[in-house]
Amino acid sequence: MEIGLSFFVGIIGNVISVLVFLSPIGTFRRIVKHKSTEDFESLPYVCTLLNSSLWTYYGMTKPGGLLVATVNGFGIIVEAVYVVLFLVYAPRNMRVKTGILVGILDVGFLAAAIVVTQLALEGETRIGAVGLMGSGLNIIMYGSPLAAMKTVVRTKRVEYMPFFLSFFLFLNGGIWAFYALLVHDFFLGVPNGIGFFLGAAQLLLYAIYKNAKPSNHNTTLEGLMEQGWQKEPLMPPLQ
């Protein structure tokens, strides 16, 4: 019964995770249309590519980790496309920066993690090491919306924290935390539990400030929305 429920919950988690992976499509449609990355940073996509790669490796290493491996395998493909588009449309300095980040994180660090864990570790120790790396990166990435939450409180404008991004962060963290509870996976449970509570906090802020009188600023509403759109955490982490 528990195995059947965990599989069902994992499938729901996969569907939500796919939606999260695809959520920046509007951003990249704009980038392609304008043939410019404007003020966007490539780091969220480079880090999410690393995150997806680590969790794919974790899912392949751990018995019963098929659902984690498949959805993050999809994430690798999507994030690789995002990074390539960044390399195509970013200014020269940003292309160089992105290329260096990809080389260090997505190639160098990932290769070192795989080689070291394969040669020096085995069994549960290897699974634990990979899970620990993935969890640590997840916690860091789940913390990225904190700046947006601070901005919402300061400006009393929810444009800085798009509703659907917060909503899917909430759903994604909750469903994978529940899945982790069912399969007794500490490495999945802790970061996604944190993501669930941060997502809930964002939704609470949205409810508080969606009709609030905004703080006085010298910028126009259009300018604020543009800044919020460009500063939003573009890609929340997955499991």
N, C-alpha and C positions, 0 to 999 in steps of 0.2 A: 504493500500500500504506500509506504514511504517512498520507495523507488519510483513508483508511478507518479506520485505527486511531485517529487523533485524534478522529474523529467518534464512534466507539464509546466511547472513554474519556470524551468530553464528555457523552454520553448518560448514562453511569453517574454522572458528576459531577452532572448535573442531578437525577437521582433522589435521590442523597444530599443535595444541597442542599435539595430540597423537604422531605425528612425533617427537616433542621435547621431550616428555616423553621417547620415545624409543631410542633417540639419543645416550645414553650411553651404548647401548647393546654391542658395540665393546669393550668398556672398560671392561665390566664384562666378556665377552668371554675371554679376556686376563687374567683377574683375576682368572677365573676358570681353564684355561689352565695351568697357572703357580702356581695355588693353593696358591696365595699370593696377598695381596692388595698393595704390594710394598710401594710406598710413597704417595699413594692416601689418602685423608682425607674423613671421613664419614660424616662430618658436612653438606656438600651440600645436600646430600640425606636425612639426618635427617630433615633438614630445609624444603626441598621440600615436604617431607611427611607431615609435619605440615602445610605448605602452602596449599597443596591440601586438607587436612582435613578441614581447616578453610573455604576455598572457597566452598567445598561441603556443609558444614553447612550453609554458606551464601546463596547458591543456593536453599537449601531446605527451608530456612527461608523466603526468599524473593519471593513474587508472581511473576511468570514469569521467575524464575531463573533456569528452568530445564536444559538448555544447559550448564550453568556454573556448576551445580551439577553433571551432567552425566560425563563430561570430567574429572573433578577433582576426581570423584569416581574411574574412570579408573586410574588416576594418583596415588591414594592411593594404589591400588593393585600393580602397577609397582614399586613404590618407596619402598613399604614394601618388595618386592622381593629383590631389591637392598640392602636394609638394612640387610636383613637376610643373603645374600651372604657375606656382609661385616663381619657380626658376625661369619660366618663359616670360612672365609679365612684370616681374619686379625690376626696379632700377638696378644698375650694375652693382652698386654697393650692397644692396639687399640680396642680390643673387650670390655674390661672393660670401656674404654672411650665412645665407641659407645653405650653400654648398659646404661650408666649413662645419656647420651644425650637423648636417646630415652625415658627413664623414666621421665626426667625433661620436655622435650619439647613435645614429641608426646603423652605422657600419661598424665603427671601432668598438664602442661599448657593447653592442649586441653580440658581435663576434667573440669578444673577450668573455662575456658572460656565458655563452654557449660552450666555448672551448674549455674554460676553467671548470664549469660544472660537469661537463662530460668526462674530463680527464681526472679531476681531483675528487669528485664526489660521486656518490651512487645512492640508489634507493631513496628512502625518505629524506635523507640529508640533502640530496640534489633537489628534490621537490620543494623542500623547505626553503632552500637558498633562492631558488627562482621565484617562489611565492613571496618571499620577503622583499626581493627587489621590486617585483610588480606592485606589491602593497605600498611600499614606500613612495614609488612614483605616483601611484593613484592618490595617496593622501595629499601629496604636494599639488597635484592637478585639481583635486577637489577643493583645495583651498583658494584656487584662483578667483572664484567669484566674490571673495571677501572684499576686494577693492571696489567692485561694483556695488555691493551692499552698502559700503561706507558712503559711496557717492550718492546713492539713493537717499540715505538719511540726511546727508548734507544739503542736497539740492531739492529734496522732496519731489523728485521726478523719477518715474519708473521707466522712462525711456532708456535709462542706463542699464536696465536689467530686464531684457525681453521676457515676457510671460512664458512663452512656450519653451524657451531654453530652460528656465527655472523649473517648469512643470515636468519636462522630460528628465532633468537632473534628479528631481524628486522621485519620479517613477522608476528610473533606472537604478538608483541607489537602493530603493525599497525592495524591488523585485529580486535583485541579486543578493541583497542582504538576507532575504527570506530563503532564497535558494541555498545560500551558504549555511544557514541554520539547519536546513533539512539534510544537507550532505555533510555537516560537521566540518566545514572548511573555514578555518580561522583567517586564512590569508585573503579569501574573498569577502568574508563577513565584516572585518574591521573597516577597511576603506569604504566599502559600500554603505555600511551603517553611518559613517561620517557623512557621506554624500547624501544619504536620505535626510538626515537632520539639517544639513546645510540647505538642501532643496526646500525643506519645510519652512526654514527660516526665511528664505527668499520669497516664498509664496505668502508668508505672513506679512513681510514688508510690502509686498505688492498690494495686498488687501488694505493695509494701513494708508499707503501713500497714493493709491491710484486716483483718488479724488481730492488729495490734499492741495492746498494752495501752495504753489511753488515759491521757492526762495527768490529774491530779487537778484538778477544777473544782468550784465551788460550785453549778453549774447541773445540772439533771437531764439525762438522755439525751434526753428528749423536747424539752426546751428547746434543747439543742444541735442536734438535727435541725431544729427549726423555724428556728433562726438560720441554719443552713447552707443550708436551702432558700430563705430569704429573701435570703441574701447571694450565692448562686450567680450566676455570669455567665449571665444569662438568655438571651442570644441571641448566639451566636458569629457572627463575620462570614462572609460567603461570598466567592466569588472577587472 
